[in-house]
Amino acid sequence: MTEREARTKRALGKLWPYPNCTDNQHSQFDGERRILELISLGAPLAGILNQLCIAIDVQIGDVISLVSLANEEENHVCSVTQRAVEVGLDVFSSTGILAVDQTLLGTLEIYGCEPRRPTASEYELIERVSHVAAIALQRHADEQDIERALRRTGGRIAGAHELPPLVN
């Protein structure tokens, strides 16, 4: 098994919250398949996260969500929350987005017009969106690691073998 296959298997096993699910109770949220396709095609991270926020905003209703990246300053998250409260929004949910190794990748924050907490089904949806966001953020981080390694090595990856020239 290659390193990539092993990493993919670990990621799917640890990130997917319903590994043995065969019923419709844990069916995909609206747009999930399209968002997963965007991730697999390497679409820009900002667009993917925007699609995730739109999906959860529409499905829950009367909420607005955002993803704060872990590399942003903590004060940024506090100032966003403070501004949301100042304009009359209530903190509906704040969920950490974790990597496979439990490193914080970001936070999914959801603000509502009415002071209430998520229902059980909304909480499940939030968890599912957080897992998809983790996949997108982890892929983005992996791509950045590869780009840094390529820059360091002058475009060559250690252990990669050159293909022999084609002979006609």
C-alpha positions as CSV (number, residue, x, y, z in Angstrom):
1,M,0.0,0.0,0.0
2,T,1.4,3.4,-1.0
3,E,1.8,6.2,1.5
4,R,-1.0,8.1,-0.2
5,E,-3.4,5.1,0.0
6,A,-2.6,4.6,3.6
7,R,-3.1,8.3,4.4
8,T,-6.4,8.3,2.5
9,K,-7.6,5.2,4.4
10,R,-6.7,6.7,7.7
11,A,-8.3,10.0,6.9
12,L,-11.6,8.3,5.8
13,G,-11.6,6.1,8.8
14,K,-11.1,8.9,11.3
15,L,-12.9,11.8,9.6
16,W,-16.1,10.0,8.6
17,P,-18.4,9.9,11.6
18,Y,-20.7,7.1,10.3
19,P,-18.5,4.3,9.0
20,N,-21.1,1.6,9.2
21,C,-24.2,3.6,8.3
22,T,-26.5,2.1,5.7
23,D,-29.7,3.9,6.5
24,N,-31.0,7.4,5.4
25,Q,-30.7,8.8,9.0
26,H,-27.2,10.0,8.1
27,S,-27.8,10.9,4.5
28,Q,-25.7,13.6,2.9
29,F,-26.5,17.2,3.5
30,D,-27.7,19.3,0.6
31,G,-24.7,19.9,-1.7
32,E,-22.3,17.6,0.1
33,R,-21.5,15.5,-2.9
34,R,-20.8,18.6,-5.0
35,I,-18.6,20.0,-2.3
36,L,-16.7,16.7,-2.0
37,E,-16.1,16.7,-5.7
38,L,-14.8,20.3,-5.5
39,I,-12.3,19.1,-2.8
40,S,-11.2,16.2,-4.9
41,L,-10.7,18.5,-7.9
42,G,-8.5,20.8,-5.9
43,A,-10.9,23.8,-6.1
44,P,-9.8,26.9,-4.1
45,L,-10.3,26.5,-0.4
46,A,-12.2,29.8,0.0
47,G,-14.8,28.7,-2.5
48,I,-15.2,25.3,-0.8
49,L,-15.6,26.8,2.7
50,N,-18.1,29.3,1.3
51,Q,-20.2,26.5,-0.2
52,L,-20.2,24.6,3.1
53,C,-21.4,27.8,4.9
54,I,-24.1,28.4,2.4
55,A,-25.3,24.7,2.7
56,I,-25.5,24.8,6.5
57,D,-27.1,28.3,6.5
58,V,-29.8,27.2,4.1
59,Q,-30.5,23.9,5.8
60,I,-30.8,25.3,9.3
61,G,-32.4,28.6,8.3
62,D,-32.1,32.0,9.9
63,V,-28.4,31.6,10.7
64,I,-25.1,32.8,9.2
65,S,-22.0,30.8,9.4
66,L,-18.3,31.3,8.9
67,V,-15.1,29.2,9.1
68,S,-12.2,30.8,11.0
69,L,-8.8,29.2,10.2
70,A,-6.6,28.2,13.1
71,N,-3.7,30.2,11.8
72,E,-5.7,33.4,12.2
73,E,-5.3,35.2,15.5
74,E,-7.5,34.3,18.4
75,N,-8.5,37.9,18.7
76,H,-10.0,37.7,15.2
77,V,-12.5,35.1,16.4
78,C,-13.3,37.1,19.5
79,S,-13.8,40.3,17.5
80,V,-16.1,38.5,15.0
81,T,-18.2,37.2,17.9
82,Q,-18.3,40.6,19.5
83,R,-19.4,42.3,16.3
84,A,-22.1,39.6,15.7
85,V,-23.5,40.2,19.2
86,E,-23.4,44.0,18.7
87,V,-25.7,43.7,15.7
88,G,-28.1,41.4,17.5
89,L,-27.0,37.9,16.5
90,D,-26.7,35.1,19.0
91,V,-24.0,32.5,19.1
92,F,-25.8,29.4,17.8
93,S,-22.8,27.1,17.7
94,S,-19.0,27.1,17.7
95,T,-17.4,23.8,16.6
96,G,-13.7,23.1,16.3
97,I,-12.6,21.6,13.0
98,L,-9.9,19.0,13.8
99,A,-7.3,17.2,11.7
100,V,-6.8,13.4,11.9
101,D,-4.2,14.0,14.5
102,Q,-6.6,16.2,16.5
103,T,-4.8,19.4,15.6
104,L,-7.1,22.4,15.4
105,L,-7.5,23.4,11.7
106,G,-10.2,26.0,12.2
107,T,-13.6,26.7,13.8
108,L,-17.1,26.6,12.3
109,E,-19.0,29.4,13.9
110,I,-22.8,29.8,13.4
111,Y,-24.8,32.8,14.5
112,G,-28.6,33.0,14.7
113,C,-31.2,35.7,14.7
114,E,-33.0,34.1,17.7
115,P,-31.3,32.9,20.9
116,R,-31.6,29.2,20.8
117,R,-29.3,26.1,20.6
118,P,-29.1,23.5,17.9
119,T,-31.6,20.6,17.9
120,A,-30.2,17.0,17.7
121,S,-30.5,16.9,14.0
122,E,-29.0,20.3,13.6
123,Y,-26.1,19.3,15.8
124,E,-25.6,16.2,13.6
125,L,-25.6,18.4,10.5
126,I,-23.0,20.7,12.1
127,E,-20.8,17.8,12.9
128,R,-21.1,16.5,9.4
129,V,-20.2,19.9,7.8
130,S,-17.3,20.1,10.2
131,H,-16.0,16.8,9.0
132,V,-16.2,17.9,5.4
133,A,-14.5,21.2,6.3
134,A,-11.7,19.1,8.0
135,I,-11.2,17.2,4.8
136,A,-10.9,20.4,2.7
137,L,-8.6,22.1,5.2
138,Q,-6.4,19.0,5.6
139,R,-6.1,18.7,1.8
140,H,-5.2,22.4,1.5
141,A,-2.5,21.9,4.3
142,D,-1.1,18.8,2.5
143,E,-0.9,20.7,-0.8
144,Q,0.9,23.6,0.9
145,D,3.4,21.1,2.4
146,I,4.0,19.6,-1.0
147,E,4.5,23.0,-2.6
148,R,7.0,23.9,0.2
149,A,8.9,20.7,-0.3
150,L,9.1,21.2,-4.1
151,R,10.4,24.7,-3.6
152,R,13.1,23.4,-1.1
153,T,14.2,20.6,-3.4
154,G,14.1,22.6,-6.7
155,G,11.0,20.8,-8.0
156,R,12.2,17.2,-7.2
157,I,10.5,15.0,-4.7
158,A,12.8,12.7,-2.7
159,G,12.4,9.1,-3.6
160,A,10.7,9.9,-7.0
161,H,12.3,8.1,-9.9
162,E,12.7,9.6,-13.4
163,L,10.9,7.9,-16.1
164,P,13.1,6.5,-18.9
165,P,12.9,8.4,-22.2
166,L,10.4,7.1,-24.7
167,V,11.9,5.0,-27.5
168,N,10.2,4.8,-30.8
